[in-house]
Amino acid sequence: MNLVGLIFGSSIGRKILMAASGLVLVGFAAGHLVGNLQIFAQPDKINGYAHFLQSLGPALWLIRLFLLACVAVHVWAAVALVLENRAARGPEVYGVSKWLNAILASRYMKHTGVVVLAFLVYHLAHFTVGVAQAGTFKAALPEYVMKGEFHLFGLPIVAKGQAVHDVYSMVFLGFANPVVSLFYIVAVALLSLHLLHGVDSMFQTVGLRNHRWSCALLRVVALFCLAYFLGNLAIPGAILTGIVKPEAGTAAAKKIAAVSVSSSSVAQR
């Protein structure tokens, strides 16, 4: 059997594929959060960063295709392992005590995975493709004119006065919708729970977890997942509660002000 057949055709090979693809996706999730947290800075930050990514052109699509391939491999390996374990277990029914010994994250790994996959599809449709924005945007957002230069790693990326896509307003208006924010928070909570067991299992698969530091490693993973959840919670939470308001003059500020005036007029009638 060749190497490819061994990896895709064996249980340990599928576990390695699941761990490797999971590691890539965890890295992407962490980097994605860091980029999104720029919503708390000036609009130049997140708009300049988004323009930089869009300017990558074909390279960006190669990255996206690679990430989608990792998602496909991760899902396939997970399904294959579940079916394999179910076939090996046969009709045997496990006792309640064994079920209770498993941590919550591991018990519902399949369920959280399905919800996270559905969330990923919706999130891409909402903020990347734009096909799920009908209830949020009545018209296309205007371009944003950079007030200053955007630098990345000390290098000038976007010039002052350059017109870029207004991602800042898109995020603000998207999370101003309570339904969108609530769905996002629940999905990220389930994703964090999924990561809790997934990252811990990844270390076991590659042989980096043993009885000497398994408890300490689980605590580190739990702290990472908690920080990830709180970081993602902060964005819709701050916007939905009004703790953070859009910068004056942006499309988001104008849209929210117009909605407020319209609501006030309706209430006075």
Steps between C-alpha positions, in 0.01 A plus 500: 500500500641841404529792741182674380302178528644437846405848623148500356432130549610444860354612829823665619537670161153650525575617854817669376304665215239619746765639734698672223193657337372599845829672580476706180140596577582594861779726374261660253232550769751672731633723220147580384411614852807726520399661172139545610599662830623797296133606493574667836765721338458774239320396178831536313632191683247235405421658161869520412556144618203373296624688193842339541341154503282582197803633313665157521278399209564142383716432808200571724290250306776241532499554876120470508509180295767358730287581806191348337705189422603482866134527603405223256781272621416573864131419453573189293751367754258567786212319329726208399630459856151517650374230262808289564460525877129421476570191289772382738277553805216299352180460699674546837339764720731698719415554864384833634814530712724494191285766332522723808879469511532673162530877508209698359696614194583142394143375548354751258791523254285386206214737584720806546684414179176503298391836648847650443493386135156660452628818665805507272278481191274779629792717612659479155165577336446798729837673518697364202258425217229742616202287398355491853494874557155579366356560845793716608593710198241673286766614255864437431732670746694797363875486477708626789770760438809437709581785738859388537745238379461139603823322590556129546824384660631853450431500127253746340214294353212742438553868420320790663195607299464162329145368468455152646213268588325610823541181705480705821141603428409154372604340829328766712173478310514122487533463876247776568244233409417312828418176317834498318691583819322235706561233237865605477549485879338156532697364204832634633422351842447160336815548290698573818358183657593309184855637518532402867485131421643526149823678590553273801448192280736645239784504753422138586501396134847644437634354825547826693266411785572249772391433859768733641368823350157408359314700768721806459469477121120482526501815714709685241265389224199604711649846556563537126140401421365737766708789363383415149136501607527826697682669213226404257228584752641851545430602140124437470452564871651848492317593179161360598502661845621834366816497715694567181343729241608546137724795425313811394477549125527131411225320311420300814453815709274658236295182460451452875410868544243476218345189656483675838326804350256276314423301816446820699260632236299178506485502882369858505211424269 
